[in-house]
Amino acid sequence: MTSSADPISTVSQRLESFAAERRAEAADLGAEAVDFVDRAFAAVAGGKRLRARFLTAGHAVAGVSSDDADIAGVAASLEIFHAAALVHDDLVDNSDTRRGRPAAHRALEEAHRRSGWLGDADAFGRAAAILLGDLLIAWSDDLLEEAVDGHRFASDVRRQYATMRRDVTVGQYLDVAEEAAWATAPDHEHAARALRVASYKSARYSVQQPLLIGAALGGATAAQREALAEFGHSVGLAFQLRDDVLGVFGDPAVTGKPSGDDLREGKRTVLIAYAREAMDADGRADLDAALGDRALDEATIGRLQRVIEESGAVQRLEQEIAQLAAAADAALDDAPIGGAEIATLREIGQAAIQRTA
């Protein structure tokens, strides 16, 4: 049985061994292939291993005392898939940084320039990042199959994993579409539309499905899974609403992203929807004109931050986060889950909701 005492350590070890195997495979393909593989694993480095923690907690809910499940392998496959999603997300959003380092497409662009290669460096970086994300998705599948091979609940794990992949892909598209489609929807629908994006892009993918994948791996009962699904979706929504706040007000030294990055990217989040609801027509027009302007300077970002805060949107969002946290706790109150496991779920749930990065 894979130890779940330290998810970060065990998953990191599994990722390192998997990386060594992939590097060995690439060795005969030349320096470019080795560099490509190294850059792929650089995208996996760092992060909170949030999905690994929730997957491990979901597996523990089943109460399996002796099991041959490769928990670290399945968790590592989720972390690799997450890295793929971030590579593609940064490309779609034209983000320059990730975790305080250049985003993958920017790093590949700079490598092209530094190598003195022919052609447009920016186009190369974008094309290479698409392929980098695709490679990570393929690796995620490879590692998942390796981890569940021969396991009695393998087909159930695969189904849950496939659901996660479909949901987040649709959620990513809805996020992109909302940046263009918001103007065609009535103002009073904006918050609900943003919550739909939050559900599919983040809540299910970041918390709910990792819990259910872990539960499937452990053979959890239907009642246990129902409680985990309700808990996970509430925590996941609160997690994304916290991200909405950090995307506008986060400390760059902590988040690894520039302050107000969501404003430059034109994200139509729940926070923005709430702010617009509290503004008059002129205020909405001013905010709408600024959102998505990549050239916003620090002074303008500061002004927009003040306007959003003065609208009461942040306070309203914090109240909603608190309500979701309470709903998550309530979902576990009468659940057929052990006391120690419930305590762990509540601990990692609160950590996800109250984070600063």
C-alpha positions as CSV (number, residue, x, y, z in Angstrom):
1,M,0.0,0.0,0.0
2,T,1.3,3.5,-0.8
3,S,1.6,5.6,2.3
4,S,-0.7,8.6,2.4
5,A,1.0,10.2,5.5
6,D,2.7,12.8,3.4
7,P,1.0,13.2,0.0
8,I,3.4,15.9,-1.2
9,S,6.4,13.7,-0.5
10,T,5.1,10.5,-2.0
11,V,3.6,12.1,-5.0
12,S,6.8,14.1,-5.6
13,Q,8.9,11.0,-5.4
14,R,6.6,9.2,-7.9
15,L,6.8,12.2,-10.3
16,E,10.6,12.2,-10.1
17,S,10.9,8.5,-10.9
18,F,8.4,9.0,-13.8
19,A,10.4,12.0,-15.1
20,A,13.7,10.0,-15.0
21,E,12.0,7.3,-17.2
22,R,10.8,9.9,-19.7
23,R,14.2,11.6,-19.9
24,A,15.9,8.3,-20.6
25,E,13.4,7.7,-23.4
26,A,14.2,11.1,-24.9
27,A,18.0,10.7,-24.7
28,D,18.4,9.2,-28.1
29,L,16.2,11.8,-29.8
30,G,18.6,14.7,-29.4
31,A,19.1,17.8,-27.3
32,E,15.9,19.4,-28.4
33,A,13.8,16.4,-27.3
34,V,15.6,16.3,-23.9
35,D,15.0,20.0,-23.4
36,F,11.3,19.6,-24.3
37,V,10.9,16.8,-21.7
38,D,12.7,18.9,-19.1
39,R,10.5,21.9,-19.7
40,A,7.4,19.6,-19.4
41,F,8.5,18.5,-16.0
42,A,9.4,22.1,-15.0
43,A,5.7,22.8,-15.5
44,V,4.9,20.1,-12.9
45,A,7.3,21.5,-10.3
46,G,5.9,23.5,-7.4
47,G,2.3,24.1,-6.5
48,K,0.3,23.0,-3.5
49,R,-0.4,19.5,-4.6
50,L,-4.1,20.3,-3.8
51,R,-5.5,17.6,-6.0
52,A,-3.2,15.0,-4.5
53,R,-4.3,15.9,-1.0
54,F,-8.0,15.6,-1.9
55,L,-7.5,12.4,-3.7
56,T,-5.7,10.9,-0.8
57,A,-8.4,12.1,1.6
58,G,-11.1,10.6,-0.7
59,H,-9.4,7.2,-0.7
60,A,-9.1,7.2,3.1
61,V,-12.9,7.7,3.4
62,A,-13.5,4.2,2.2
63,G,-11.7,2.9,5.4
64,V,-9.6,0.4,3.5
65,S,-7.0,-0.9,6.0
66,S,-5.0,-3.0,3.6
67,D,-5.0,-2.2,-0.1
68,D,-2.8,-2.6,-3.2
69,A,-3.9,0.8,-4.6
70,D,-1.1,2.9,-6.1
71,I,-2.4,6.1,-4.5
72,A,0.7,8.1,-5.2
73,G,0.6,7.1,-8.9
74,V,-3.0,8.1,-9.4
75,A,-2.4,11.4,-7.5
76,A,0.7,12.1,-9.6
77,S,-1.3,11.6,-12.8
78,L,-3.7,14.3,-11.6
79,E,-0.8,16.6,-10.9
80,I,0.6,16.1,-14.4
81,F,-2.8,16.8,-15.9
82,H,-3.1,19.9,-13.8
83,A,0.2,21.1,-15.2
84,A,-1.1,20.5,-18.7
85,A,-4.2,22.6,-17.9
86,L,-2.0,25.4,-16.6
87,V,0.2,25.5,-19.6
88,H,-2.8,25.7,-21.9
89,D,-4.6,28.2,-19.6
90,D,-1.6,30.6,-19.5
91,L,-1.4,30.4,-23.3
92,V,-5.1,31.2,-23.7
93,D,-4.9,34.0,-21.2
94,N,-1.6,35.4,-22.6
95,S,-0.2,35.2,-19.1
96,D,3.5,36.0,-18.7
97,T,4.1,34.3,-15.4
98,R,3.2,31.2,-13.4
99,R,4.3,30.6,-9.8
100,G,6.7,33.5,-10.1
101,R,8.4,32.1,-13.2
102,P,7.9,32.7,-16.9
103,A,4.8,30.8,-18.2
104,A,5.7,27.9,-20.4
105,H,5.1,29.6,-23.7
106,R,7.2,32.6,-22.6
107,A,10.0,30.3,-21.5
108,L,9.9,28.5,-24.9
109,E,9.8,31.8,-26.7
110,E,12.9,33.0,-24.9
111,A,14.7,29.7,-25.5
112,H,14.1,30.2,-29.3
113,R,15.7,33.6,-29.1
114,R,18.6,32.5,-27.0
115,S,19.3,29.7,-29.4
116,G,19.4,31.9,-32.4
117,W,16.8,29.9,-34.3
118,L,15.0,31.1,-37.4
119,G,11.5,32.4,-37.5
120,D,9.2,34.2,-35.1
121,A,10.0,33.5,-31.5
122,D,6.6,34.3,-30.2
123,A,4.9,32.0,-32.7
124,F,7.3,29.2,-31.8
125,G,6.7,29.6,-28.1
126,R,2.9,29.4,-28.5
127,A,3.0,26.4,-30.8
128,A,5.5,24.6,-28.6
129,A,3.4,25.3,-25.5
130,I,0.4,23.6,-27.1
131,L,2.5,20.6,-27.8
132,L,4.0,20.7,-24.3
133,G,0.5,20.7,-22.8
134,D,-0.5,17.8,-25.1
135,L,2.5,15.8,-24.0
136,L,1.6,16.3,-20.3
137,I,-1.9,15.1,-21.0
138,A,-0.5,12.0,-22.7
139,W,1.8,11.4,-19.7
140,S,-1.0,11.8,-17.3
141,D,-2.9,9.0,-19.1
142,D,0.2,6.9,-19.1
143,L,0.8,7.2,-15.4
144,L,-2.9,6.7,-14.6
145,E,-2.9,3.4,-16.6
146,E,0.3,2.3,-14.9
147,A,-1.1,3.0,-11.5
148,V,-4.5,1.3,-11.9
149,D,-3.3,-1.7,-14.0
150,G,-4.9,-4.8,-12.6
151,H,-6.6,-3.0,-9.7
152,R,-10.1,-4.2,-9.0
153,F,-11.6,-0.7,-9.2
154,A,-9.7,0.4,-12.3
155,S,-12.7,0.9,-14.5
156,D,-14.4,3.1,-11.9
157,V,-11.3,5.2,-11.5
158,R,-11.0,5.7,-15.2
159,R,-14.7,6.8,-15.4
160,Q,-14.2,9.4,-12.7
161,Y,-11.0,10.6,-14.3
162,A,-12.6,10.9,-17.7
163,T,-15.5,13.0,-16.1
164,M,-12.9,15.3,-14.6
165,R,-11.2,15.8,-17.9
166,R,-14.4,16.5,-19.8
167,D,-15.7,18.9,-17.1
168,V,-12.6,21.1,-17.0
169,T,-12.3,21.2,-20.8
170,V,-15.8,22.5,-21.1
171,G,-15.2,24.9,-18.1
172,Q,-12.1,26.3,-19.8
173,Y,-14.1,27.0,-22.9
174,L,-16.9,28.6,-21.0
175,D,-14.4,30.9,-19.3
176,V,-12.9,31.9,-22.7
177,A,-16.4,32.3,-24.2
178,E,-17.6,34.5,-21.3
179,E,-15.0,37.1,-22.0
180,A,-16.7,37.7,-25.3
181,A,-20.3,36.6,-24.6
182,W,-21.0,38.6,-21.4
183,A,-22.1,41.7,-23.4
184,T,-25.0,39.7,-24.9
185,A,-26.4,38.6,-21.5
186,P,-28.5,40.7,-19.2
187,D,-26.6,42.2,-16.3
188,H,-28.6,40.2,-13.7
189,E,-27.4,36.9,-15.3
190,H,-23.7,37.7,-15.1
191,A,-23.1,36.3,-11.6
192,A,-24.9,33.0,-12.4
193,R,-22.9,32.6,-15.6
194,A,-19.7,33.2,-13.8
195,L,-20.7,30.6,-11.2
196,R,-21.3,28.1,-14.0
197,V,-17.7,28.7,-15.1
198,A,-16.4,28.4,-11.6
199,S,-18.2,25.1,-11.1
200,Y,-16.9,23.4,-14.3
201,K,-13.5,25.0,-14.6
202,S,-12.5,24.8,-10.9
203,A,-14.9,23.4,-8.3
204,R,-15.3,19.9,-9.9
205,Y,-11.8,19.7,-11.3
206,S,-9.9,21.0,-8.3
207,V,-11.7,19.4,-5.4
208,Q,-14.8,17.3,-6.2
209,Q,-13.4,15.0,-8.8
210,P,-10.1,14.3,-7.0
211,L,-12.1,13.3,-4.0
212,L,-14.3,11.0,-6.1
213,I,-11.4,9.5,-7.9
214,G,-9.8,8.7,-4.6
215,A,-13.1,7.3,-3.3
216,A,-13.4,5.1,-6.4
217,L,-9.9,3.8,-5.9
218,G,-10.8,2.8,-2.4
219,G,-14.2,1.3,-3.3
220,A,-16.2,3.9,-1.2
221,T,-19.9,3.4,-0.9
222,A,-22.6,5.4,-2.7
223,A,-23.5,7.2,0.5
224,Q,-19.9,8.1,1.1
225,R,-19.5,9.4,-2.4
226,E,-22.6,11.5,-2.2
227,A,-21.3,13.2,0.9
228,L,-17.9,13.8,-0.7
229,A,-19.5,15.2,-3.9
230,E,-21.6,17.7,-1.9
231,F,-18.6,18.6,0.3
232,G,-16.3,18.8,-2.6
233,H,-18.4,21.0,-4.8
234,S,-19.0,23.5,-1.9
235,V,-15.3,23.7,-1.1
236,G,-14.4,23.9,-4.8
237,L,-16.7,26.8,-5.4
238,A,-15.4,28.6,-2.4
239,F,-11.8,27.8,-3.6
240,Q,-12.6,29.5,-7.0
241,L,-14.3,32.5,-5.4
242,R,-11.2,33.0,-3.2
243,D,-9.2,32.8,-6.5
244,D,-11.4,35.6,-7.9
245,V,-10.4,37.8,-4.9
246,L,-6.7,36.9,-5.3
247,G,-6.8,37.5,-9.0
248,V,-7.6,41.2,-8.3
249,F,-6.1,41.9,-4.9
250,G,-3.5,39.2,-4.4
251,D,0.1,40.0,-3.3
252,P,2.4,39.2,-6.3
253,A,5.2,38.0,-3.9
254,V,2.8,35.3,-2.7
255,T,0.7,34.5,-5.7
256,G,3.5,34.6,-8.3
257,K,1.2,36.6,-10.5
258,P,1.1,40.4,-11.1
259,S,-1.4,42.3,-9.0
260,G,-4.7,42.8,-10.7
261,D,-3.9,40.1,-13.4
262,D,-7.5,39.2,-13.8
263,L,-8.3,42.8,-14.7
264,R,-5.7,42.8,-17.5
265,E,-7.0,39.5,-18.7
266,G,-10.6,40.6,-18.7
267,K,-11.9,37.8,-16.5
268,R,-15.7,38.0,-16.0
269,T,-15.7,36.5,-12.5
270,V,-18.3,36.5,-9.8
271,L,-16.5,39.3,-8.1
272,I,-16.8,41.5,-11.3
273,A,-20.4,40.6,-11.7
274,Y,-21.2,41.6,-8.1
275,A,-19.3,44.9,-8.5
276,R,-21.2,45.7,-11.7
277,E,-24.5,45.0,-10.0
278,A,-23.7,47.7,-7.4
279,M,-22.6,50.3,-9.9
280,D,-24.6,52.9,-12.0
281,A,-24.4,52.8,-15.8
282,D,-21.4,55.1,-15.9
283,G,-19.5,53.0,-13.4
284,R,-20.2,49.8,-15.3
285,A,-19.1,51.4,-18.6
286,D,-15.8,52.5,-17.0
287,L,-15.1,49.1,-15.6
288,D,-16.1,47.3,-18.8
289,A,-13.8,49.6,-20.8
290,A,-10.8,48.8,-18.6
291,L,-11.2,45.1,-18.3
292,G,-9.1,43.2,-20.7
293,D,-6.7,46.0,-21.4
294,R,-3.2,44.4,-21.3
295,A,-1.6,47.8,-20.9
296,L,-3.3,48.8,-17.6
297,D,-0.7,50.5,-15.4
298,E,-0.3,50.1,-11.7
299,A,-2.1,53.4,-11.0
300,T,-5.2,52.3,-13.0
301,I,-5.1,48.9,-11.4
302,G,-5.1,50.6,-8.0
303,R,-8.0,52.7,-8.9
304,L,-10.0,49.8,-10.2
305,Q,-9.3,47.8,-7.0
306,R,-10.7,50.7,-4.9
307,V,-13.8,50.9,-7.1
308,I,-14.4,47.2,-6.8
309,E,-13.9,47.3,-3.0
310,E,-16.1,50.3,-2.5
311,S,-18.9,48.6,-4.5
312,G,-19.3,46.1,-1.7
313,A,-18.5,43.2,-4.0
314,V,-15.6,41.9,-2.0
315,Q,-17.6,41.8,1.2
316,R,-20.5,40.1,-0.6
317,L,-18.1,37.5,-2.0
318,E,-16.6,36.9,1.4
319,Q,-20.1,36.2,2.8
320,E,-20.7,33.7,0.0
321,I,-17.4,32.0,0.7
322,A,-18.4,31.7,4.4
323,Q,-21.8,30.2,3.4
324,L,-20.1,27.7,1.1
325,A,-17.7,26.7,3.9
326,A,-20.6,26.2,6.2
327,A,-22.4,24.1,3.6
328,A,-19.3,22.0,3.1
329,D,-19.1,21.3,6.9
330,A,-22.8,20.4,7.0
331,A,-22.4,17.9,4.2
332,L,-20.1,15.9,6.5
333,D,-22.2,16.1,9.7
334,D,-24.2,12.9,9.2
335,A,-22.0,11.3,6.6
336,P,-21.0,7.6,7.0
337,I,-17.4,8.6,7.3
338,G,-15.0,8.1,10.1
339,G,-14.2,10.9,12.5
340,A,-10.5,11.1,11.7
341,E,-11.3,11.2,8.0
342,I,-13.9,14.0,8.5
343,A,-11.3,16.0,10.5
344,T,-8.8,15.7,7.6
345,L,-11.4,16.7,5.0
346,R,-12.4,19.8,7.0
347,E,-8.7,20.7,7.6
348,I,-7.7,20.5,3.9
349,G,-11.0,22.1,2.9
350,Q,-10.4,25.1,5.1
351,A,-6.8,25.4,3.9
352,A,-8.1,25.5,0.2
353,I,-10.7,28.2,1.0
354,Q,-8.5,30.4,3.2
355,R,-5.4,30.3,1.1
356,T,-3.4,33.4,0.1
357,A,-1.9,32.0,-3.1
